[in-house]
Amino acid sequence: MRSGAKVAVIGGVFVLMAGGIGYGAYSMLGDTVGGDGGTRSASESSKVKTGPPSAEEIAETSKGFLDAWAAGDAAAASLLTNNESGSEPVLASYGEDARIGKVKITPGPAVGTKVPYTVKATVSYDGKSKPLAYASELTVVRGLTTGKALVDWAPTVVHPQLTEGATLRTGEASTATIEAVDHNGKVLTKEKYPSLGPILDTLREKYGESAGGSPGIETWIEPADETQPDVNLLTLAKGKPGKVQTTIDAGAQEAAERAVKKYAQASVVAVKPSTGAIRAVANNPATGFNTAMQGKQAPGSTLKIMTAAMLLEKGLVTANGAAECPKEARYYTRTIHNLDHFSLPDGSTFTQSFARSCNTAFVKLIDDVDDDSALAKEAREVFGIGLDWKSGVVTTDGSVPEEAQGEAAAQYIGQGTVQMNALNMASITATARTGTFRQPVIVPQSLDNRQLATATRSLSPSVTQQLTTMMRATAAWGTGAKAMASVGGDKGAKTGSAEVDGQDTSNSWFTGFSDDLAAAAVVQTGGHGGDAAGPVVAEVLRAGG
């Protein structure tokens, strides 16, 4: 046993003593708890419990586990999980590799089978100490073979940011410290701007040493994937920071952070059309995967910006020309309809169809395009989608595969196999605003002279003017009018709602511009684009940048 724990047998039950406090391992003689395995006699097998753990079992198991973990006894704690071999090394590294001691864990009231708790501890290394505090939760389940109540093991039990295969460590940091600043020189920290946490970790990994920084003493999460940056949790002693300037605007970032917090799952990105500079990136939840820049989802009707550009370039429509908008349109095996099956009267213009987000007006033109690869070409050659962007951090740069028949119809309205994120849609809007793709960047190209992606061609001035006119109409009196009412300047927008298999409510998408700032947002299960994502974009655009 670790940590000087003493073992006694009382009434046939192992009881482990640590620091003068007893905690039961709840392991009967002849029965193994850990790993949901073990051997049982025939009579015991007939008495294996089934069904959800009782409140008493949840309280007993969670207390035993938390007490053993707090006492530093990884072996005893792991016996109370359903994965003894997987949990013990992680629990052991808590004290051995992360140097975390004086652990006090305070459980809250159980919510069903989940038990939330707070952890207060002290990290000590090389004569330096600092308190560490955070909250997490565990779930108690019924062991499949033993029938015992066990902690359902996951690394997040130890720390909410700990992932499979990752390790908690304390020592001299593996990378140099940085001081990241916005384009005006204002300091950016993950404490003030939580969504920037993963981005700042990446910038530190890539540019810390070249910026002249030196490592400090820290507690961090070392990911299993070596290509991912370490995640700093605590700084015991600061190193010398190297200064790294970003393109972020602190005011826009603050607005973005505030806006996404209104929804359980939301992302937003703002880009400067004239330069490609990324002014804001925000996600809720803020920690973990950077959905705003790395997500892959169907963007719904916001993609009609690109489809409209392609149709305008081919001369199949004009902004003021007539466009049919029936209730529904069929293309091969796919029948596409408008929201609530609305239609527009004969003689309505393409601008009206765009501003009202008429699906059928776009689908009915596929035959006239007569090129299954047309939309994919437009995405790549004009809007720079899928060109391996070098923004300074990891991004997913969108995808519009070549499709035919019914799948092509879905693509025209941003469904099917189209995959985008908020960064991609903000960039598409920025390109529509100026007519020229400028690859988004979060640190200046001059920082490392990396090769930026460039598109093959720009939109003509005529197409650019017509496209922005249609977006202005959407913001003035179309589906984006309510959300954009509070936004000033020369403004335009496009709404979208993306239906996702298995969801009762569609994802809400919205993108827009105001003067020289473009922004796009997605709210998971947010419904219509103007209802949820629209206000998020509007709040960022109002902040400027």
Residue pairs with C-beta under 8 A, 6 or more apart in sequence:
1 7
1 16
1 73
1 75
1 76
2 72
2 73
2 74
2 75
2 92
2 95
3 18
3 71
3 72
3 73
3 95
4 18
5 16
5 17
5 18
5 71
5 73
5 76
6 16
6 17
6 18
7 14
7 15
7 16
7 17
8 14
8 15
8 17
9 15
9 29
12 28
12 29
13 24
13 25
13 26
13 27
13 28
14 24
14 25
14 27
15 22
15 23
15 24
15 25
16 22
16 23
16 24
16 25
16 68
16 71
16 73
16 76
18 68
18 71
18 72
18 73
19 71
21 67
21 71
23 63
23 64
23 67
23 68
23 71
23 76
24 60
24 64
25 33
25 64
25 68
25 76
25 79
25 80
26 33
26 60
26 61
26 64
26 80
26 148
27 33
27 79
30 39
30 40
30 41
31 38
31 39
31 40
31 44
31 146
32 38
32 39
32 146
33 79
33 80
33 84
33 143
33 146
33 148
33 150
34 78
34 79
34 80
34 81
34 83
34 84
34 85
35 81
35 82
35 83
35 84
35 85
36 82
36 83
36 143
36 144
36 145
36 146
36 150
37 145
37 146
38 145
38 146
40 48
40 146
47 147
48 145
48 146
48 147
49 142
49 147
49 148
50 142
50 147
51 142
52 113
52 142
53 61
53 113
53 140
53 141
53 142
53 149
54 149
55 110
57 140
57 149
58 110
58 113
58 115
58 140
58 149
59 110
60 149
61 80
61 140
61 148
61 149
61 150
61 151
62 107
62 110
62 115
62 138
62 140
62 151
63 107
64 80
65 77
65 80
65 81
65 138
65 151
66 105
66 107
66 117
67 105
68 76
68 77
68 80
69 77
69 91
69 94
69 103
69 105
69 158
70 103
70 104
70 105
71 103
72 94
72 95
72 101
72 103
74 87
74 88
74 89
74 91
74 92
74 94
74 95
75 88
77 87
77 88
77 91
78 84
78 85
78 87
78 88
78 91
80 150
80 151
81 87
81 150
81 151
81 152
81 153
82 141
82 143
82 144
82 150
82 151
82 152
82 153
83 153
86 153
87 151
87 153
87 157
90 155
90 158
90 162
90 167
91 158
93 167
93 168
93 169
94 100
94 103
94 158
94 168
95 101
97 167
97 168
97 169
97 170
98 123
98 168
98 169
98 170
98 219
99 123
99 124
99 125
99 170
99 171
99 219
100 121
100 122
100 123
100 132
100 168
100 170
100 219
101 121
101 122
101 123
101 124
102 121
102 122
103 119
103 120
103 121
104 119
104 120
104 121
105 117
105 118
105 119
105 120
106 117
106 118
106 120
107 115
107 116
107 117
108 115
108 116
108 117
108 118
113 139
113 140
113 141
114 137
114 138
114 139
115 137
115 138
115 139
115 140
116 135
116 136
116 137
117 135
117 136
117 137
117 138
118 133
118 134
118 135
119 132
119 133
119 134
119 135
119 136
120 131
120 132
120 133
121 131
121 132
121 133
122 129
122 130
122 131
122 132
123 129
123 130
123 131
123 132
123 170
123 219
123 234
123 236
125 170
125 171
125 217
125 236
126 217
128 217
128 236
128 237
129 236
130 234
130 235
130 236
132 219
132 233
132 234
134 159
134 160
135 160
136 156
136 157
136 158
136 159
136 160
137 157
138 151
138 152
138 157
139 151
139 152
140 149
140 150
140 151
140 152
141 149
141 150
141 151
141 152
142 148
142 149
142 150
143 149
143 150
151 157
155 162
155 163
155 164
155 166
156 162
156 163
158 168
159 168
159 221
159 233
160 287
161 221
161 231
161 233
161 287
161 288
162 168
162 221
163 221
163 223
163 224
164 224
165 223
165 224
165 225
166 221
166 222
166 223
166 224
167 221
167 222
168 219
168 220
168 221
168 222
168 233
169 219
169 220
169 221
169 222
170 217
170 218
170 219
170 220
170 234
170 236
171 217
171 218
172 215
172 216
172 217
173 215
173 216
173 217
173 218
173 220
173 230
173 232
173 239
174 215
174 220
174 222
174 230
175 204
175 205
175 208
175 209
175 215
175 229
175 230
176 204
176 208
176 209
176 211
176 212
176 213
176 214
176 215
176 239
176 240
176 242
177 204
177 208
177 213
177 214
177 215
177 216
177 238
177 239
177 240
177 241
177 242
178 200
178 203
178 204
178 207
178 208
178 211
178 213
178 241
178 242
178 243
178 244
179 187
179 241
179 242
179 243
179 244
180 187
180 188
180 189
180 196
180 200
180 203
180 244
180 245
180 246
181 187
181 188
181 243
181 244
181 245
181 246
182 188
182 245
182 246
182 247
182 248
182 249
182 250
182 253
183 245
183 246
183 247
183 248
183 249
183 277
184 249
184 250
185 245
186 250
188 196
188 200
188 246
188 248
188 250
188 253
189 196
189 200
190 196
190 197
190 200
193 250
193 253
193 254
193 257
194 257
194 286
194 287
195 253
195 256
195 257
195 260
195 281
195 282
195 283
195 284
195 286
195 292
196 248
196 253
196 281
197 231
197 286
197 287
198 229
198 231
198 287
198 288
198 289
198 290
199 281
199 290
199 393
199 442
201 229
201 230
201 231
201 232
202 229
202 393
202 394
203 244
203 246
203 392
203 393
203 442
203 443
204 213
204 229
204 232
204 244
205 229
205 230
206 392
206 393
206 448
207 242
207 244
207 443
207 447
207 448
208 242
208 244
209 242
210 242
210 448
211 242
211 243
211 244
212 240
212 242
212 243
213 239
213 240
213 241
213 242
214 239
214 240
215 239
216 235
216 236
216 237
216 238
216 239
217 235
217 236
217 237
218 232
218 233
218 234
218 235
218 236
219 232
219 233
219 234
219 236
220 230
220 231
220 232
220 233
221 230
221 231
221 233
222 230
223 229
223 230
223 231
244 443
244 447
245 443
245 444
245 447
246 392
246 442
246 443
247 272
247 275
247 277
247 278
247 279
247 441
247 442
247 443
247 444
248 278
248 279
248 280
248 281
248 442
249 270
249 279
249 280
249 543
249 544
249 545
251 543
251 544
251 545
252 270
252 279
252 280
252 517
252 540
252 543
252 544
252 545
253 279
253 280
253 281
253 282
254 543
255 280
255 539
255 540
255 542
255 543
256 268
256 270
256 280
256 281
256 282
256 536
256 539
256 540
256 543
257 282
257 286
258 539
259 266
259 268
259 282
259 521
259 535
259 536
259 539
259 540
260 266
260 267
260 268
260 282
260 283
260 284
260 521
260 536
261 284
262 535
262 536
263 284
263 523
263 524
263 526
263 532
263 536
264 284
264 524
265 284
265 285
265 291
265 523
265 524
265 525
266 283
266 284
266 521
266 522
266 523
266 524
266 526
266 532
266 533
266 536
267 282
267 283
267 284
267 291
267 292
267 295
267 421
267 422
267 521
267 522
268 280
268 281
268 282
268 292
268 422
268 519
268 520
268 521
268 536
268 537
268 540
269 278
269 280
269 281
269 282
269 292
269 293
269 421
269 422
269 423
269 425
269 426
269 519
269 520
269 521
270 278
270 279
270 280
270 281
270 426
270 517
270 518
270 519
270 540
270 541
270 545
271 277
271 278
271 279
271 423
271 426
271 427
271 429
271 430
271 440
271 517
271 518
271 519
272 278
272 279
272 430
272 516
272 517
272 518
272 545
273 429
273 430
273 431
273 433
273 434
273 438
273 513
273 516
273 517
273 518
274 434
274 438
274 516
275 438
276 427
276 430
276 438
276 439
276 440
276 441
277 440
277 441
278 391
278 423
278 440
278 441
278 442
279 517
279 545
280 519
280 540
280 543
280 545
281 290
281 292
281 293
281 423
281 442
282 292
283 290
283 291
283 292
289 295
290 393
290 394
291 421
291 422
292 421
292 422
292 423
293 391
293 393
293 394
293 395
293 396
293 421
293 422
293 423
294 394
294 395
294 396
294 421
295 396
295 421
295 422
295 522
296 396
296 399
296 419
296 420
296 421
297 419
297 420
297 421
297 498
297 500
297 507
297 522
298 414
298 415
298 416
298 418
298 419
298 420
298 498
298 499
298 500
298 507
299 414
299 418
299 420
299 424
299 425
299 496
299 498
299 509
299 522
300 413
300 414
300 415
300 496
300 497
300 498
300 499
300 506
300 507
300 509
300 529
301 357
301 359
301 413
301 414
301 494
301 495
301 496
301 497
301 509
301 529
302 414
302 420
302 425
302 428
302 494
302 495
302 496
302 509
302 510
302 511
302 520
302 529
303 411
303 413
303 414
303 418
303 420
303 425
303 428
303 496
304 354
304 357
304 362
304 412
304 413
304 414
304 494
304 496
305 428
305 429
305 432
305 467
305 471
305 494
305 511
306 375
306 378
306 379
306 382
306 383
306 400
306 428
307 362
307 375
307 378
307 412
307 413
308 317
308 350
308 354
308 362
308 467
308 470
309 378
309 382
309 383
309 432
309 459
309 463
309 467
310 369
310 374
310 375
310 378
311 317
311 350
311 362
311 365
311 369
312 318
312 319
312 463
312 466
312 467
313 378
313 382
313 459
313 460
313 463
314 369
314 374
316 365
316 368
316 369
317 323
317 350
317 365
318 350
318 466
319 349
319 350
319 351
319 466
319 467
319 469
319 470
320 349
320 350
320 351
321 349
321 350
322 346
322 347
322 348
322 349
322 350
323 348
323 349
323 350
323 352
323 353
323 358
323 361
324 346
324 360
324 361
324 364
325 338
325 343
325 344
325 348
325 352
325 353
325 356
325 358
325 360
325 361
326 343
326 360
326 364
327 337
327 338
327 341
327 342
327 343
327 360
328 335
328 336
328 337
328 338
328 341
328 360
329 335
329 336
329 337
329 359
329 360
329 363
329 364
330 336
331 363
331 366
331 367
331 405
331 406
331 408
331 409
332 405
332 406
332 409
333 405
333 406
334 405
334 406
334 407
334 409
334 410
336 359
336 360
336 363
336 409
336 410
336 413
337 359
337 360
338 357
338 358
338 359
338 360
339 357
339 359
339 497
339 528
342 356
342 358
343 360
344 352
344 353
344 356
344 358
344 361
350 361
350 470
351 469
351 470
351 473
352 358
352 473
353 361
353 362
354 361
354 470
354 471
354 473
354 474
354 478
354 494
355 470
355 473
355 474
355 477
355 478
355 479
356 478
356 479
357 474
357 478
357 479
357 494
357 495
357 496
359 413
362 412
362 413
363 409
363 412
363 413
366 408
366 409
366 412
371 377
372 402
372 403
372 404
372 408
373 402
375 400
375 408
375 411
375 412
376 400
376 401
376 402
376 403
378 400
379 385
379 386
379 398
379 400
380 386
380 387
380 400
380 455
380 456
381 455
381 456
381 457
382 431
382 437
382 455
382 456
382 457
382 458
382 459
383 427
383 428
383 431
383 437
383 455
384 397
384 427
384 431
384 437
384 439
384 453
384 454
384 455
385 397
385 398
385 399
385 400
385 424
385 428
386 397
386 398
386 399
386 400
387 397
387 439
387 453
387 454
387 455
388 397
388 453
389 395
389 397
389 439
389 440
389 452
389 453
390 439
390 441
390 450
390 451
390 452
390 453
391 439
391 440
391 441
391 442
391 443
392 441
392 442
392 443
392 447
392 450
393 442
395 423
395 440
396 419
396 421
396 424
397 424
397 453
398 419
398 420
398 421
398 424
399 417
399 418
399 419
399 420
400 411
400 417
400 418
401 417
403 410
403 411
403 416
403 417
407 416
407 417
408 416
409 416
410 416
410 417
410 418
411 417
411 418
414 420
414 496
414 498
414 509
415 498
415 499
420 428
421 522
422 520
422 521
422 522
423 440
423 520
424 520
425 509
425 511
425 520
425 522
426 440
426 511
426 518
426 519
426 520
427 437
427 439
427 440
427 518
428 511
428 520
429 471
429 494
429 511
429 512
429 513
429 518
429 519
429 520
430 438
430 440
430 513
430 518
431 437
431 438
431 455
431 459
432 459
432 464
432 467
432 468
432 471
433 468
433 492
433 513
433 518
434 464
435 458
435 459
435 460
435 461
435 463
435 464
436 455
436 458
436 459
437 454
437 455
437 458
439 452
439 453
439 454
441 452
445 452
459 467
468 492
470 492
471 492
471 493
471 494
471 512
471 513
472 490
472 491
472 492
474 480
474 481
474 492
474 493
474 494
474 495
475 481
475 484
475 487
475 491
475 492
475 493
475 512
476 484
478 493
478 495
479 495
479 528
479 529
479 530
480 493
480 494
480 495
480 510
480 512
480 529
480 530
480 534
481 530
482 530
482 534
483 493
483 495
483 510
483 512
483 530
483 534
483 535
483 537
483 538
484 491
484 493
484 512
484 534
484 538
486 538
486 542
487 512
487 514
487 538
487 541
487 542
488 514
488 542
489 514
489 515
490 513
490 514
490 515
491 512
491 513
491 514
491 515
491 541
492 512
492 513
493 510
493 511
493 512
493 513
493 534
493 537
494 510
494 511
494 512
494 529
495 509
495 510
495 528
495 529
495 530
495 533
495 534
496 508
496 509
496 510
496 511
496 529
496 533
497 506
497 507
497 508
497 509
497 527
497 528
497 529
498 506
498 507
498 509
499 506
500 506
500 507
503 525
504 525
505 525
505 526
505 527
506 525
506 526
506 527
506 528
507 522
507 523
507 524
507 525
507 526
508 522
508 523
508 525
508 526
508 527
508 528
508 529
508 531
508 532
508 533
508 534
509 520
509 521
509 522
509 529
509 533
510 520
510 521
510 529
510 530
510 532
510 533
510 534
510 536
510 537
511 518
511 519
511 520
511 521
511 537
512 518
512 519
512 520
512 534
512 537
512 538
512 541
513 519
513 541
514 541
514 542
514 544
515 544
517 540
517 541
517 544
517 545
519 537
519 540
519 541
520 537
521 533
521 534
521 536
521 537
521 540
522 533
523 532
523 533
523 536
526 532
526 533
